[in-house]
Amino acid sequence: MKTRGISGIRTVVLVFLAFAAGVAVSGSSLKWGIALSKEASDKYEKLKIFTDVLAYVERNYVEPVNTEKLIYGAIQGMVQSLDAHSSFMTADVFKELQVETKGSFEGLGIEITIKDGVLTVVSPIDDTPAFRAGLKAGDQILKIEKESTKDMPLMEAIKRLRGPKGTKVTLTIMRKGWSEPKEFTITRDVIPIASVKYEKLPDNLGYIRIKSFQETTSQDLEKALKELESVPGGLKGLLLDLRNNPGGLLPQAIEVADKFISQGLIVYTEGRQERKEYRAHPEGTREGFPMVVLVNGGSASASEIVAGALQDHKRAILLGSPTFGKGSVQSIYGPLEDGSGLRLTVAFYYTPKGRMIQAKGIVPDVRVEEDEWEYRPSSKKVVREKDLSRHIEKEGEPGEAREGEFTLRDEQMKDIQFLRGLELLKGLVLFQGKN
């Protein structure tokens, strides 16, 4: 049984295939006057099944259906079947995408992806509702407002998580080590995009935290470096924190890595169409001081590119836990005719030495897990008294702060990766000074 409108749908599909394949029109080849190559003909036969099913649904489904909704659903299903990062976006969702790297937006402040078929937190952004609520990298979001996220398209999930400041959303979360899921009710807020913060540490050391890679990250990093370099004696060592950095703009990641690498590959991408290489330049390179880079399971995408490049060039020692492993390149096509858009994976990222990032991540040189919270210095001697004045350990006993001495903040004293990284950096500076 065929419906009246099915021939029209077939004709449109057939004409598209013919011209997409570059096939000449022939008046005698087919009923519609188009000659198809065998490959295009095979594709058309598969599309015929789709048009047949669409026609049957439109004609026989128990309730009236919205044809546009059916077609959008079919496209979403097709793209979603490719990988977790490709998606078809309706016009309103495509508009949402435009604010991810500019200004600010209102929501929870988490980067999410589909991992092993489950909606998963890549990383909560510092100082956001999600971060303050205690969400962590690797958390599985099973439900959004009691609705299961199973088979929910990624961009649809992002749309549901965002919302006006002051509104609340309840997430059902499952975490490794938990026996059952827990609910988190989080109040949305304005999510700032500011991506770089820095801090002067004692002994001419510097700390820079890159939260995400946005339009001004490289520029903001340059300002931070100049400020740290302005102290008497200059900058002698840098602790670069890329933990819980979900990524962002590729050009910014390349510019950041370029500030510390003078030549050679920073990263390359390889797909079906081409291979692209991104190289360092000698101008403006900082090579006069050692670096320690902090990474964890929330470091993804652009932050993995920077970490991998610095590690391969032996420009820095990586400390922490293995990164997330999001190393695929998505191209955005749109807006399409109706305002919709397509996000499509077109290539994979590789470090300078050819290591694939996707699903593998970057393994740090020094493994320190975040749950190893209790600080134990490598020596029983006093640990740099003026640096750790509130927590000097002499034979296991804490010391008292002394007037005018440097004091670490409470959160830093509970951050074992930060403390180990700082200890390692001091050792590198000391070693460099003896050579």
C-alpha positions in Angstrom: 0.0 0.0 0.0 1.5 3.4 -1.1 0.4 6.8 0.0 -0.2 9.7 -2.4 2.7 11.7 -1.3 5.4 9.1 -1.3 6.5 9.6 -4.9 7.2 13.2 -4.3 9.5 12.3 -1.3 11.3 9.7 -3.5 11.8 12.1 -6.3 13.4 14.7 -4.0 15.7 12.1 -2.5 16.6 10.7 -5.9 17.4 14.0 -7.5 19.6 14.9 -4.5 21.5 11.6 -4.8 21.9 12.0 -8.5 23.4 15.5 -8.3 25.4 14.7 -5.2 27.0 11.8 -7.1 27.6 14.0 -10.1 25.5 11.8 -12.4 24.2 13.1 -15.7 20.5 13.3 -16.3 19.1 10.8 -18.8 15.6 10.9 -20.2 15.3 7.1 -20.6 17.1 5.6 -17.6 14.4 5.8 -15.0 10.7 6.7 -14.6 11.8 10.1 -13.3 14.3 10.7 -16.0 17.5 10.4 -13.9 20.4 8.0 -14.4 22.0 6.7 -11.2 25.4 5.1 -10.7 25.2 1.7 -9.0 26.5 3.2 -5.7 23.9 5.9 -5.8 21.2 3.4 -6.7 22.1 1.2 -3.7 21.8 4.3 -1.5 18.5 5.1 -3.0 17.2 1.6 -2.3 17.9 2.1 1.4 16.3 5.5 1.4 13.3 4.0 -0.2 12.8 1.9 2.9 12.8 5.2 4.9 10.3 6.9 2.7 8.1 3.8 2.8 8.2 3.7 6.6 7.5 7.4 6.9 4.5 7.0 4.6 3.1 4.1 6.6 3.5 6.0 9.9 1.9 9.2 8.5 -1.1 7.2 7.2 -1.6 4.5 9.8 -0.3 5.5 13.2 -3.0 5.6 15.8 -2.7 9.4 16.3 -1.9 12.2 13.9 1.8 12.8 13.6 4.1 15.8 13.0 6.1 15.0 9.8 8.8 17.5 10.6 9.2 15.9 14.1 9.5 12.5 12.5 12.1 13.5 10.0 14.2 15.4 12.7 14.0 12.3 14.9 15.3 10.2 12.1 18.2 12.5 11.4 19.0 12.7 15.1 19.0 8.9 15.3 21.3 8.6 12.2 23.9 11.1 13.5 23.7 9.8 17.1 24.5 6.3 15.8 27.9 7.6 14.6 29.6 8.5 17.9 28.9 10.3 21.2 30.0 13.7 20.0 28.1 14.0 16.7 24.7 15.5 16.9 21.9 17.1 14.8 20.7 20.4 16.4 17.3 21.9 15.9 17.3 25.7 15.4 16.8 26.6 19.0 19.5 24.1 20.2 21.9 25.4 17.5 21.5 28.9 18.9 22.4 27.6 22.3 25.7 26.4 20.9 26.7 29.9 19.9 27.0 31.0 23.5 29.4 28.3 24.7 32.5 30.2 23.9 31.4 33.8 24.4 30.3 36.1 27.3 28.4 34.0 29.7 25.3 31.7 29.9 22.9 30.6 32.6 23.0 27.0 33.8 24.9 24.6 36.0 28.4 24.8 34.8 29.3 21.3 33.7 30.7 19.8 30.5 28.9 16.6 29.6 29.3 13.8 27.0 28.0 10.4 26.2 30.4 7.7 27.5 29.7 4.0 27.1 26.1 5.0 26.2 25.6 6.9 29.4 25.3 10.7 29.9 28.5 11.5 31.8 30.1 14.5 33.4 33.4 15.4 31.8 34.1 18.1 34.4 32.4 20.7 36.6 33.6 24.2 35.9 35.3 25.9 39.0 33.1 28.2 41.1 29.8 27.2 39.4 26.6 25.6 40.9 27.6 22.1 39.7 31.1 22.5 41.3 29.7 23.8 44.6 27.1 21.0 44.7 29.8 18.4 44.6 29.5 16.9 41.1 32.6 15.3 39.9 34.3 14.2 36.6 33.0 10.7 35.7 29.6 11.1 37.4 26.8 9.5 35.4 23.6 11.5 35.0 20.8 8.9 34.9 17.9 11.3 35.1 17.1 15.0 34.6 14.0 16.0 36.5 12.9 12.3 36.8 13.2 11.8 33.1 15.7 9.1 32.0 18.6 10.2 30.0 18.9 6.9 28.2 19.0 7.5 24.4 18.7 11.3 25.1 20.7 13.2 22.4 23.6 15.1 23.9 22.5 18.6 22.7 19.0 17.9 24.1 20.5 17.1 27.5 22.6 20.4 27.4 19.4 22.3 26.6 17.6 20.7 29.6 20.4 21.5 32.0 20.6 25.1 31.0 17.9 27.6 32.2 17.3 31.0 33.8 19.3 32.0 36.9 17.5 31.1 40.1 15.6 28.1 38.7 16.4 24.6 40.0 17.0 21.2 38.4 17.2 17.8 40.0 19.8 15.3 38.7 19.9 11.6 39.5 23.6 10.8 39.8 25.5 7.5 39.9 29.2 7.6 40.9 31.9 4.9 41.0 31.9 3.3 44.4 28.3 4.2 45.2 25.8 1.3 45.8 22.9 3.4 44.5 22.2 6.7 42.7 21.7 10.0 44.6 19.7 13.1 43.7 21.3 16.5 43.5 19.0 19.6 43.3 21.0 22.4 41.9 20.1 26.1 41.4 21.1 27.5 38.1 23.2 30.7 37.9 25.1 32.8 35.5 28.2 30.9 34.4 31.2 33.2 33.8 33.5 32.3 30.9 36.7 33.8 32.5 39.2 31.1 32.0 42.5 32.1 33.6 43.4 32.8 37.2 46.9 33.0 38.7 48.7 33.4 42.0 52.2 34.3 43.1 53.9 31.6 45.2 57.0 31.9 47.3 60.5 31.5 46.0 59.6 33.1 42.6 57.2 30.3 41.8 53.9 30.9 40.0 50.6 29.1 39.8 48.2 29.4 36.8 44.8 27.7 36.5 43.2 27.5 33.1 39.5 26.6 33.7 38.6 26.3 30.0 39.8 27.4 26.6 37.8 30.4 25.4 38.3 33.3 23.1 40.6 35.3 25.4 42.5 32.4 27.1 45.8 33.0 25.3 45.6 36.7 25.9 44.7 36.3 29.6 47.5 33.7 30.0 50.0 36.2 28.6 48.9 38.8 31.1 49.3 36.3 33.9 52.8 35.3 32.8 54.0 38.9 32.6 52.7 39.6 36.1 54.4 36.5 37.5 57.6 37.4 35.6 57.6 40.9 37.0 58.8 39.9 40.5 62.4 40.7 41.4 64.5 37.8 40.1 61.9 36.7 37.6 59.7 33.6 37.4 61.7 30.5 38.4 59.1 27.8 38.1 55.4 27.4 37.0 52.7 25.1 38.3 50.1 24.9 35.5 46.7 23.5 36.6 44.6 21.9 33.9 42.5 19.8 36.2 38.7 19.8 35.6 39.3 21.7 32.4 36.7 20.3 29.9 38.4 21.9 26.8 37.1 24.5 24.4 38.6 26.2 21.4 41.4 24.4 19.5 43.2 27.6 18.3 43.5 28.7 21.9 44.9 25.4 23.1 47.5 25.7 20.3 48.4 29.2 21.3 48.8 28.2 25.0 51.1 25.3 24.2 53.0 27.6 21.8 54.0 29.9 24.7 56.1 27.1 26.2 57.3 25.2 23.1 59.7 26.8 20.6 59.5 24.5 17.6 58.0 21.3 16.2 54.5 19.8 16.3 52.0 20.8 19.0 49.2 18.5 17.7 47.9 17.1 14.5 44.5 15.9 13.4 43.8 13.2 11.0 40.5 12.2 9.3 39.2 10.8 6.1 39.7 14.0 4.2 43.0 15.4 5.3 45.7 15.6 8.0 46.4 19.0 9.6 49.5 19.9 11.6 49.8 22.7 14.1 53.4 23.8 14.9 55.1 25.9 17.5 56.9 29.2 16.8 60.0 30.5 18.5 58.6 34.0 19.1 57.6 34.7 22.7 58.5 31.2 23.9 59.1 30.8 27.7 61.7 28.1 28.2 63.8 29.5 31.1 62.0 27.8 33.9 60.7 24.3 34.8 57.0 23.4 34.7 54.7 20.9 36.4 51.3 20.4 34.9 48.4 19.1 37.0 45.8 16.9 35.2 43.0 14.6 36.3 40.0 12.7 34.9 38.2 16.0 34.3 41.0 17.3 31.9 39.6 16.8 28.4 39.9 17.8 24.8 41.9 21.1 24.5 43.5 20.6 27.9 44.7 17.1 26.8 46.2 18.6 23.7 48.3 21.1 25.8 49.3 18.4 28.3 50.2 15.9 25.6 52.3 18.5 23.7 54.2 19.6 26.8 54.8 16.0 27.8 56.0 14.8 24.4 58.4 17.8 24.1 59.6 17.1 27.7 58.8 20.7 28.5 56.9 19.8 31.6 56.3 17.0 34.0 52.7 15.9 34.3 51.3 15.0 37.7 47.9 13.7 38.8 45.6 11.1 37.3 44.9 10.0 33.7 42.9 12.5 31.7 39.4 12.0 30.2 40.2 10.9 26.7 38.2 13.2 24.4 40.3 13.6 21.4 38.0 14.0 18.5 37.4 17.0 16.2 33.9 18.2 15.6 33.0 20.5 12.7 29.9 22.6 12.9 27.7 22.9 9.8 25.0 25.5 9.9 22.8 27.2 10.1 21.0 25.0 7.6 18.0 26.2 5.6 15.6 26.0 8.6 18.1 27.3 11.2 19.2 23.8 12.4 22.8 22.7 12.5 25.0 19.6 12.4 27.9 18.8 14.7 30.0 16.1 13.1 33.1 14.3 14.1 35.6 14.7 11.3 39.0 13.7 12.7 41.0 12.6 15.8 43.7 14.5 17.7 47.2 13.1 18.0 50.1 14.3 20.2 53.4 15.2 18.6 54.7 11.6 19.1 51.6 10.1 17.4 49.6 9.2 20.5 45.9 9.1 20.0 44.0 10.9 22.7 40.4 9.7 22.0 39.3 7.1 24.6 42.9 6.8 25.8 43.7 10.1 27.4 47.0 11.3 28.7 48.8 9.3 31.4 50.8 11.6 33.8 54.4 11.1 34.5 53.8 11.1 38.3 50.6 9.3 39.3 48.8 11.0 42.3 45.1 10.2 42.9 42.8 12.9 44.2 41.6 10.8 47.1 45.1 10.5 48.5 44.1 13.6 50.5 46.5 13.4 53.4 49.8 15.2 52.8 53.0 13.3 53.5 56.2 15.0 52.5 59.0 13.0 51.0 61.3 13.9 53.8 61.0 13.8 57.6 62.7 17.2 57.7 61.0 20.6 57.9 59.1 21.2 54.6 60.0 24.7 53.5 58.8 26.5 56.6 58.0 29.8 55.0 56.0 28.0 52.2 54.0 25.7 54.5 54.0 27.8 57.6 50.7 26.6 59.0 51.4 22.9 58.3 55.1 22.4 58.9 55.7 18.7 59.6 58.4 17.9 62.2 58.4 14.3 63.0 54.7 14.2 61.9 53.6 17.2 64.1 52.2 20.4 62.6 53.9 23.7 63.3 52.5 27.1 64.0 52.3 30.0 61.6 54.9 32.7 62.0 54.3 36.4 61.3 55.0 37.4 57.7 55.4 33.8 56.4 53.5 32.5 53.4 50.3 30.6 54.2 48.5 28.2 51.9 44.8 28.4 51.9 42.8 25.7 53.5 41.6 24.2 50.2 45.2 24.0 49.0 46.2 22.1 52.1 43.6 19.6 51.4 44.6 19.3 47.7 47.2 16.5 47.6 47.8 16.9 43.8 48.6 20.6 44.3 50.9 19.9 47.2 52.8 17.1 45.4 53.0 19.3 42.3 54.4 22.2 44.4 56.9 19.9 46.1 58.0 18.5 42.7 58.4 22.0 41.2 60.6 23.1 44.0 62.8 20.1 43.5 63.1 20.8 39.8 64.0 24.5 40.5 66.7 23.3 43.0 68.1 20.8 40.5 68.2 23.4 37.7 70.0 25.9 40.0 72.8 23.3 40.6 73.4 22.8 36.9 
